[in-house]
């Protein structure tokens, strides 16, 4: 008896076999590629002098936008392997690309491999490169759109501009879960207060950068969101126990590892992992990243110039970090940048190795991780490859989608521009805003009355603002991180008491929605012009507020 063969079943079986074969080939290629990179990295490392190997472990800034003779002498003396671009090192995309090219020419001549050229370009309120390029909305703005695809696209567009400027590593995304609404340093840099949601946005952000060919950094491990101290000013402790740390802070970093993040920035933090030493100085924290996160990539410090660390002996702090297993020392933003003593720490580490205080094996392990990552890097693209005008339009579109109307109890939106209106406005010191809300509103209300105050609010400011509020129909109030300034809180209380028709527009701190009971409250999530423009559009009814607050309030 001849049994009939089901053609559909045959097709299915063949398809499965093909998938298995192709999958096996893919895995084999990955293994071969990794083995090839390992072999090449070992070969490169074997040719390095001790000074060259130690130089690979440092990421530092220089003094300007061109390589001076003094810079060249320092590079030749200390064999600095990597560069972070600060404000002084950045111009237009074209200018930055030319500077980056000169740094890479030095690196190829000295080491035979490229340098990391990195930047803190989180977007939103934290960015370094903004001249003749796009100021994109930041992490919390992206989360407020409630769209992972939007986040991925913005990430890709931003990374494309960075690569055109010669940057190959961005210290983003911020992976902190901002569980403390009064966190003075993370806040809107975070994707929110929900670990699962933050993890999703971290994933898509990393994908976007990788599609554009830029290395990523997940920070600030093991989580800076539950702190109440700015680590630029002092050493903070995480206000979580180990259970909370594992449930709230760690998940986004676990996701980052799954997403193929290229480096993890370790924060200057006292944590439940080690309650005696800052994580950047702690072998326990390094071991946690290696063993619990199963992460074998680059561990980088937050800047060693921050006061959380710098109050100690800097050379010894850096030596301790290296002995603890940190791979890459970020040492930037110092007062004496560009001078010989600033870079002498590299020679100090060389000396520590020569004296067998730091085992050379530790240097080799770190340098090998760095070299392997560099061998997989993509080169810079031409500056013309960035479509800045198109990117600016998309940035404004996304900022508009993020703009949020948290409350409108008195039905004051849209603003009635035929009535007497006053803007009482905190002065925001940022180059990212060229036109304030009052500047824009004057086009709609020629007789607009304006009163401005700064961080150092005076009793005279309070009296003047209250008097003005009592004489108009509607007040548009623009606070300036008011929850951190007592007298500004008094000003707000006096204004809202004098005029019940007060509309608050928050762009410096979205958590003002929790700190103050405004009857009408528009939220923008970062101090940028696109966010301010979007808030204005909601205020006057030119656009609907579609954003969702990405934290509980």
N, C-alpha and C positions, 0 to 999 in steps of 0.2 A: 504494500500500500504506500503510495507516494503522498507525503503530507505537504499541503500547500504552505508556502512561505508567505507570511504577511509582509508586503513591501514596506508598510509604514513602520513595522517593528524593526525591519532591517535598517531603514533610514535612521531610526532613533538610535539603534545600537552603533551604527557607523559614526553618527554625530557625537555620541558620547565618547567613542574611542578617539576621535579626532581631538575633542576637547582635552581628553586625558593626555594625549601625545603632545599637543600644543602647550598644555600646562606644564608638562615635564620639561619640554624644551625651554620654556620661559624660566622655570626654576633653575635649570642647568645654566642658562645664560647669565642669570643673576649671580649664581655661585662663581662662575668663571670670571665675571666682571669684578666681583668683590675680591676674588683671589688675585686678579691682575692688579687692581688698585693697591691691595696690601703689599704685593711684591714690589711694585713701583715705589710705594711710599717707603718701604724698608730700604730700598736701594738709595733713594734720595737722602734719607736720614743718615745712612752709613757714611755719606760723603761730607756731612756737616761737621764743622768744628763745634766745640762746646759753646762758644759764643753765639754761633748761628742757631744752635738748637734752643738755647735760652731765649734768644731774640724772637723766636717763633711763638713763645708763650706770652708775648706782650702785645697789647692793643692800646696805642697811645695817640694823642693828638699833637699836631705841630702848630706853628705860630700864625700861619696865614694861608692865602689862596695860591701862593706860588712857592716853589722850593727855593729857599735862599741858600747862599753859600754856607751860612751857619747851620741850616737844616741838614745840608748835605754832609757837613763835617760830623754832625751828631749821628746821622744814620751810619756813616762809615765807621765811627768809633764804637757804637753800641749795637749795631746789627739789628735794629728794630724791625720786626717781622710783619707788623700789621698796624692799620691806621683807623682811627675813628674820626669822622668829620664833625666838627663843632661849627657854631655859627660863623666863626672867623675863617673857616676853611671853605665856605660855601658862597657861591654867587649864582648866576644863572645856570641852567642845565649845561650850556656850552662851556662856561668858565669852569664849572665843577668837573666836567668831563676832561678838560685839558689838564687840570690839576691831578685828577685821579690817574690819568695816563702817565704823568711824570712819576707818580708814586709806583706804578706798576713797572715802569722801565727800570727804576732803581731795584725793585724786588727781584725781577727776572735776572738782572745782572748780578746781584748779590747772592741769591738763593737758587735761581733756576726754576722757581715756582712763583705764582702770583701771591700778592698780599690779600688778606681780608681788608676791604675798604668798607667800613661799616658806618651806620648812622642810627640815631634815635628818631625815627620818622613814624611815630605811632599814628599820626593824623590827628585831627581835632586840635586841641590846645597844645599838644606836645609834638612839635616837629621842628626840624632844623632848616630844611630846604624849602623855601617859599618864593624866591625871586624868579619870576618868569616861569613858574610852574604852578601846579594845582594845589590848593589848600583843600584837602578832602575832609569830610566829616569824620569824627573819631569813633572809637569803639562803642560808646554808649549810644551815639546817634545811630550807628548801624543796627544795634540791638533794638532800638526804638522803632525801626522800620518793620521789625518782625519778619525779615526776609533773609535767609541764609544765602540765597543766590545774589542778592544785592551786595551783601558783605563780601562775598567771594569776588565779585566783579570790581568793586571799589579797591579791594586788596590788589587785584591783578593790575588795574590801571595805575595805581600808585607805584607798584613795584616796577612797572614798565618805565615810568619816568625816572625812577632811581637807577635802573640799569643803564638808561641812556646817559645818565650823569656819571657813569663809571662806578657806582656803588654796587657791591655784590652781596652785602649782608645788612639786613635791617633788624634792629633790636625790638622786634614786635612779633607776635601780638602780646599785649598785656594779658596774662592768664589768671590774674588775681580775681577772686570772687569778692566783691566789695560788700562784705557783710556788716561793716560799720558805717552808718550814714554820715558820721562825723570824721571819717578818715580824711586827713588833711592833704594827702599826697596821691591817693589812687582815684577815688571818686569816679568822675566821668571817663577816666582812662580804662575803666573796666567795662565788660559787656553786661554787668548787672550783679544781682545778688543770688541768682539761682545757679547752683553748680552744673546742673544738666544743660541749661541754656547757654551758660558761658562756655562749656565744653564744645557744644555744637558750633558756636561762632568761632572759637579758636581753631577748630578743624577746618572750617571753610576759609578762614583767613589764611591759614598756612597753605591750603590748596591754591588760592589765588596768587600768592607770592611765588609758589613753585612753578605754576604755569607760566609766569613771566621770567623765571630763571633767577630768582633772588633767594638767598639763604635767609632762614628765619630764626628768631630767638624767642623762646617762651619764657616769660618773666612774671613775677620775681619769686622764684622757688624758695620755700614751699608754699608761699602765699602771703601777700602783703595786705590783703583786704580786711583783716580783722585787727588792724593796728590803729592807734590814735596818735602816733608820733611820726613825723616826717624823717626818714632815714638820711636825708640830706643834712639834717640838723642835729640828730641824736640817734642813739641805737634803740630801735623799738622792739617790743616784745609782742608776739602774736597772742591775742586774748582768746585763745582756744586751747582746750585740752587735746590730748592725742586723738580721742574719738571724733571730736569736732574737726580736727585737722584732716583726718582721713575721709570724713564724710563731706566736708564743705570745700576745703582748700586744695586737696590733692587731685580730685577728678579731672580738672582741666589740664593739668600737667600729664596725667596718664593719657588723656586724649591726644595731647600734643605729641607724645612719644609714638602713639599709634599712627598719627598723621605724618610721621617722618620729619619732625622738627629737627633742625640742623644744630641747634645749640640751646642750652637752658641756662638762663641767667640766675645765679644764686643771689638772694637778697641778703643785705646786712640786717639780720633778724635773729632775735632770741626766740626759739621755738620749743615745743614739747619734745622734738627729736633730740635736742641738746639744749638744756636750760642754763648752760654755763657759758657757751661760746657762740658768737655770731655764726650763722650758717656758712659764711664765706671763710671762716677759720676752723670749721668743724669737720673732722673726718666722719663723724656720725651722720652728718647731713649728706656728705658725699656718698657714703655707703648706702644710705637710704635711697638716693637717686639711682645708684648702680643696681642695688639688689631688689628694692621694692618696685621701682618704676621699670626695671630691666632696661635702663638707658645706658648705652655705651658710646654716646656721642660726646660732643664738647660741652664741658661745664665752664661757664664764664662768670667772673665776678661782676657785681654792680661796680660802679666806679669806686676805686680805692681812694679817691680824693674827697669822698663824702665824709661829713663830720662824724657819722656813726663809727667810722674806722680811723679817720685821720688823726683823731685826738691821741691815738696810740702811736708808737714808733712805726712809721709807714713801711720802712724797709723790712722790719721784722714781721709786720702784719702780712705783707706780701709773701715773705718766705713761709710763714705758717700756712697761708692759703695753698701754696704750691705743695707743701709737705702733706697737707690734708687731702690732696688729690684733685684740686682745681686745675683745669687745663690751660685756661686763657685768662690772663690778668688784664682787666680793663682799668686803665689808670689815666683818667682824662679830666679836663676841666680845672686843672690846678692853676695857682696864681703865677707860677714861674715857668709856664709852658714856653718852650722854645729856647730855654737856657740849659746848659750842660747838666747842672745838678738835678734837673727834673727827670732826666733819663738815666741817671747814675744807678738807680735801683737795679737796672739790668746787670751792671757790672757787679753789684752786691750779690745778686743771685748766682752769678758765675763763680764768685769767690766762695760762696757757701757750698757749692757743688765741689769745687776744688779741695775744700777742707773736709769733704765727706759729711758735712752737716745735713745737706740735702742729697739723698742718693741720686746718682745720675740716671738710674733706672726710672725714677719718677719723671724726670725731664724727658727721657726717651718716650715714655708712654704718652705723655701729653703732646709732645711734638708729633708723634705718629698719628694721633687722632686728628690733629690740625692739618697735617700734610694730606691725609686721606680725604678729608673734606675738601681741601683745595683742588685735589686732582679731579673731583667731580663737578667743580664750579664751571659755570658758563662765562664766556668773556663779555665785556661791555658791548652794548649796541651803539649805533651812531646816534648822536644827540637828536637828529631829525626824526628818529623813529618814534618819539613821544608826540602824541597828538594832543597838545596841551589845551587848545581851544575846545576840542570835543570833550576832554576830561573835565574842564571847568563847568561845562553845561551839565554833565552828569553829576558832578559834585553838588551843584545847586539843586538839581532834581531830587537827589537822595536826601539832602538836608531838609527839603520841603516835606518829603514823606515822613521824616523823623519828627518834625515839629508837632508838639503835643499840647492840647488844651486839657489840662488836668481838672479844671473846675471853672464853671461860669454860673455861679449862684444867682447873680444879679442880671444875667443876660446882657452883658456889656459888649459882647462880641457879635457882630463887628462894631468897632469903635465908631461912634457918631461924630464925624469930623465937623459937623455944623455947630457943635456946642463948644463951650470954653474947655480947653484941654491943657493940662500941664504935664510935662515929662520931668520927673525927679529921678536923676540918673547917676548911678555910680560910675566913676571914671575908671575904665578898664585899660590898664597899661599893657597893650599888646600891639605888635606890628601887624597882627592878623586881622585887625578891624580898622578900616580906613574911614568908614562912615558909621557914626553911632545911630541909635534908634531915633534920637531927636533930629539929627541931620536929615534922615530919610523922611521923617514925618512932616518936616517943614514944607515939603512939596505938596502935602495934602492940607496942611493947616498953616497958612502964612503967619497967623497971629499966635502961633504956638508959644506957650510960656515954658521956659526951661530953667531948671536949677540943677547944678552938678555938684557932687561931693566925692571925696576920695576915701581911701581906707581910713585915714586919720580923721574921722568925722568929729566935728567940734559941736559944742553947745549952740554956737551961732548957726551952724548948718541945720541943726534940729529945729531951731526956732524959725528959720527962714523957710524950710521945707513945710513945716506945719502951717505957717501963715499962707503960703502959696496954695497948699492943698485946700484950705478953707474957702478960697476965693474962686474956685473953678468948679465946673460940673463933673469932670472926670479927671482922675490922676492916672497916668501911666508910670509905674514905679519900676525902675531897673536896679535891683540890688547888686551888690558886688561882694560875693562870698560872705554874706551878712551873718551867717551863723557863727563865724569866727571873730566877729567884731562887736563888742558890747554896745558901743555908742551908736553904731549903725542900726542895731536892733531897736534902740530907743527911737531913732529917727523913723524907722518903719512903724513902730507902735503909734507915734504921734501923727504920722501921715494918715494911717488907716483910721485912726480915731477922728481926725478932722474931716475925712471924706470917705464915706462908705462905698462910693463908686470908684474903688481903686483896682486897677488891673496891674498885676505883677507880671513882668517878663523876665524870666531867669535864663541867663545864658552863661553865667560864671559858675553856677553850682545848682544842678538839678535837684539836689536834696533840700533846697529851700522850700519845696512843696511839703516837706515833713516838718520843717522848723517853724513855719509861719502859716497862719490860717487866713490866707488871702481869699476873698470871695470869687475872684476871677484870676486864673493863673495859667499863663502860657509858659511852656518849658522848651528851651533849646538846650542841647547837651554839650556844647563846647564854645569856647570864646573865638569864634571865627566869623568872617563876614557872611559866608553862605548860611550859617545858622541864624545869624541876626536878620538877614534878609528874609529867611523863611518865617521867623517869628513875626516880623513886620507884616508879611502877607496874610498870616492868620489874624493878626490884630485888626487889620482894616478890611478883612473879608475878601481879599483877592485869592485866597486859597483856603481849603478846609484843613483842619488839623487831623491828620490820620495816624500820627505816632502813638505808640503805647509805652507807658512808663515801664522800663525793664527792672524795676525793683518794687518791693512792697512798701506801701505808704498808707 
